[in-house]
Amino acid sequence: MTNRELEHIITKARDAKNGGFGVLSTGEKLAAALVLNRPDWLADMNYTLAEAIERVGPEWLTMIPEAARVLEYESEQAANGSI
């Protein structure tokens, strides 16, 4: 795992969270749905959780929890007026 790969996933998930879902590749959309805990997005793309996990692959899958923590922290900071 590299910082660049993690930043890529965080950026794509952030884009999806802010309405930029349409410009992402299928793998990026699936990763964003996993990062943001959006099973409804997976269902809209006709993917099960297991299929999404398989599609994003082991490298990206290991980065999903950290990316989720980063975005959660950003949300908390924004709610507190710190960002």
Backbone as CSV, one residue per row, in Angstrom:
resi,resn,N_x,N_y,N_z,CA_x,CA_y,CA_z,C_x,C_y,C_z
1,MET,0.847,-1.173,0.000,0.000,0.000,0.000,0.891,1.236,0.000
2,THR,0.575,2.149,-0.872,1.319,3.398,-0.897,0.397,4.539,-0.499
3,ASN,1.007,5.615,-0.055,0.218,6.798,0.278,-0.522,7.315,-0.943
4,ARG,0.094,7.181,-2.099,-0.538,7.663,-3.323,-1.817,6.875,-3.629
5,GLU,-1.755,5.567,-3.456,-2.944,4.739,-3.685,-4.042,5.067,-2.676
6,LEU,-3.666,5.244,-1.420,-4.634,5.606,-0.397,-5.261,6.961,-0.718
7,GLU,-4.455,7.919,-1.091,-4.972,9.246,-1.457,-5.909,9.170,-2.658
8,HIS,-5.593,8.293,-3.601,-6.459,8.104,-4.769,-7.843,7.637,-4.326
9,ILE,-7.886,6.636,-3.462,-9.163,6.105,-2.984,-9.903,7.161,-2.181
10,ILE,-9.206,7.887,-1.328,-9.843,8.939,-0.530,-10.419,10.011,-1.439
11,THR,-9.658,10.425,-2.443,-10.125,11.457,-3.367,-11.365,10.996,-4.124
12,LYS,-11.344,9.775,-4.610,-12.491,9.257,-5.364,-13.724,9.105,-4.470
13,ALA,-13.519,8.649,-3.235,-14.643,8.527,-2.306,-15.186,9.915,-1.950
14,ARG,-14.294,10.866,-1.761,-14.714,12.243,-1.485,-15.511,12.805,-2.657
15,ASP,-15.030,12.562,-3.873,-15.755,13.002,-5.071,-17.153,12.396,-5.114
16,ALA,-17.235,11.093,-4.842,-18.525,10.407,-4.867,-19.452,10.976,-3.798
17,LYS,-18.907,11.223,-2.621,-19.697,11.777,-1.522,-20.269,13.145,-1.887
18,ASN,-19.505,13.894,-2.689,-19.910,15.251,-3.074,-20.626,15.298,-4.415
19,GLY,-21.074,14.148,-4.918,-21.882,14.119,-6.129,-21.134,13.826,-7.413
20,GLY,-19.869,13.491,-7.348,-19.095,13.204,-8.549,-19.026,11.741,-8.898
21,PHE,-20.031,10.990,-8.520,-20.041,9.538,-8.705,-19.964,9.131,-10.165
22,GLY,-20.539,9.913,-11.073,-20.611,9.546,-12.474,-19.291,9.524,-13.214
23,VAL,-18.282,10.207,-12.708,-17.012,10.296,-13.426,-16.002,9.238,-12.994
24,LEU,-16.413,8.326,-12.141,-15.510,7.313,-11.627,-15.611,6.014,-12.426
25,SER,-14.517,5.261,-12.446,-14.554,3.928,-13.049,-15.391,3.016,-12.157
26,THR,-15.739,1.853,-12.668,-16.535,0.911,-11.872,-15.805,0.538,-10.588
27,GLY,-14.529,0.239,-10.671,-13.756,-0.106,-9.482,-13.720,1.027,-8.475
28,GLU,-13.566,2.250,-8.958,-13.560,3.413,-8.075,-14.926,3.620,-7.427
29,LYS,-15.993,3.418,-8.188,-17.348,3.537,-7.630,-17.567,2.503,-6.531
30,LEU,-17.142,1.288,-6.789,-17.309,0.235,-5.794,-16.491,0.531,-4.546
31,ALA,-15.252,0.976,-4.731,-14.416,1.327,-3.583,-15.050,2.473,-2.797
32,ALA,-15.558,3.475,-3.501,-16.211,4.604,-2.827,-17.426,4.130,-2.037
33,ALA,-18.216,3.249,-2.613,-19.389,2.724,-1.912,-18.975,1.979,-0.648
34,LEU,-17.887,1.241,-0.725,-17.394,0.529,0.453,-16.849,1.495,1.493
35,VAL,-16.068,2.467,1.067,-15.505,3.461,1.980,-16.616,4.220,2.701
36,LEU,-17.632,4.600,1.959,-18.708,5.431,2.499,-19.856,4.618,3.101
37,ASN,-19.679,3.291,3.118,-20.701,2.396,3.671,-22.057,2.643,3.013
38,ARG,-22.064,2.544,1.683,-23.277,2.790,0.905,-23.707,1.537,0.150
39,PRO,-24.313,0.580,0.854,-24.779,-0.631,0.174,-25.828,-0.327,-0.888
40,ASP,-26.538,0.788,-0.748,-27.517,1.163,-1.764,-26.839,1.446,-3.098
41,TRP,-25.638,2.016,-3.061,-24.892,2.244,-4.308,-24.495,0.925,-4.942
42,LEU,-24.065,-0.023,-4.099,-23.707,-1.344,-4.634,-24.921,-1.978,-5.301
43,ALA,-26.060,-1.914,-4.651,-27.284,-2.484,-5.212,-27.663,-1.794,-6.514
44,ASP,-27.515,-0.460,-6.569,-27.825,0.281,-7.796,-26.943,-0.157,-8.966
45,MET,-25.724,-0.605,-8.648,-24.801,-1.070,-9.691,-24.930,-2.572,-9.927
46,ASN,-25.900,-3.203,-9.245,-26.124,-4.648,-9.339,-24.927,-5.465,-8.864
47,TYR,-24.300,-5.001,-7.791,-23.192,-5.721,-7.162,-23.601,-6.109,-5.753
48,THR,-23.270,-7.315,-5.360,-23.399,-7.708,-3.965,-22.142,-7.225,-3.247
49,LEU,-22.181,-7.263,-1.933,-21.006,-6.895,-1.151,-19.826,-7.796,-1.516
50,ALA,-20.082,-9.086,-1.634,-19.017,-10.032,-1.974,-18.427,-9.739,-3.356
51,GLU,-19.287,-9.427,-4.318,-18.800,-9.107,-5.664,-17.983,-7.818,-5.668
52,ALA,-18.421,-6.831,-4.886,-17.681,-5.564,-4.807,-16.305,-5.782,-4.198
53,ILE,-16.256,-6.584,-3.155,-14.973,-6.884,-2.511,-14.037,-7.575,-3.490
54,GLU,-14.572,-8.533,-4.228,-13.756,-9.233,-5.219,-13.271,-8.285,-6.302
55,ARG,-14.155,-7.401,-6.773,-13.828,-6.491,-7.872,-12.759,-5.473,-7.479
56,VAL,-12.832,-4.908,-6.261,-11.835,-3.898,-5.885,-10.474,-4.523,-5.644
57,GLY,-10.442,-5.788,-5.287,-9.187,-6.499,-5.130,-8.542,-6.295,-3.773
58,PRO,-7.592,-7.160,-3.444,-7.004,-7.160,-2.103,-6.213,-5.897,-1.756
59,GLU,-5.530,-5.306,-2.727,-4.737,-4.101,-2.416,-5.626,-2.951,-1.983
60,TRP,-6.644,-2.656,-2.789,-7.550,-1.559,-2.439,-8.359,-1.910,-1.205
61,LEU,-8.756,-3.155,-1.078,-9.573,-3.567,0.059,-8.870,-3.268,1.378
62,THR,-7.568,-3.451,1.435,-6.837,-3.172,2.674,-6.826,-1.680,3.005
63,MET,-7.065,-0.819,2.028,-7.054,0.627,2.251,-8.433,1.195,2.608
64,ILE,-9.476,0.414,2.404,-10.845,0.890,2.633,-11.047,1.394,4.071
65,PRO,-10.651,0.639,5.107,-10.884,1.135,6.471,-10.174,2.458,6.761
66,GLU,-8.939,2.603,6.333,-8.208,3.852,6.571,-8.851,5.010,5.824
67,ALA,-9.248,4.782,4.590,-9.925,5.826,3.817,-11.224,6.239,4.506
68,ALA,-11.962,5.275,5.024,-13.211,5.570,5.733,-12.934,6.405,6.978
69,ARG,-11.867,6.078,7.701,-11.510,6.849,8.902,-11.157,8.289,8.549
70,VAL,-10.411,8.466,7.472,-10.026,9.813,7.051,-11.260,10.640,6.710
71,LEU,-12.167,10.068,5.932,-13.368,10.814,5.544,-14.282,11.061,6.738
72,GLU,-14.363,10.129,7.657,-15.155,10.335,8.870,-14.564,11.475,9.699
73,TYR,-13.255,11.492,9.817,-12.576,12.570,10.542,-12.862,13.921,9.881
74,GLU,-12.787,13.966,8.549,-13.095,15.205,7.832,-14.525,15.659,8.109
75,SER,-15.456,14.722,8.100,-16.856,15.054,8.377,-17.038,15.601,9.779
76,GLU,-16.374,14.985,10.738,-16.446,15.450,12.121,-15.863,16.857,12.253
77,GLN,-14.723,17.080,11.594,-14.087,18.400,11.653,-14.983,19.462,11.011
78,ALA,-15.609,19.120,9.909,-16.506,20.052,9.237,-17.714,20.356,10.117
79,ALA,-18.245,19.349,10.788,-19.395,19.548,11.670,-19.051,20.436,12.855
80,ASN,-17.796,20.358,13.275,-17.339,21.158,14.403,-16.823,22.532,13.979
81,GLY,-16.845,22.798,12.672,-16.371,24.071,12.166,-14.868,24.201,12.092
82,SER,-14.176,23.054,12.165,-12.712,23.087,12.150,-12.120,23.090,10.753
83,ILE,-12.938,22.766,9.749,-12.432,22.745,8.364,-13.010,23.897,7.612
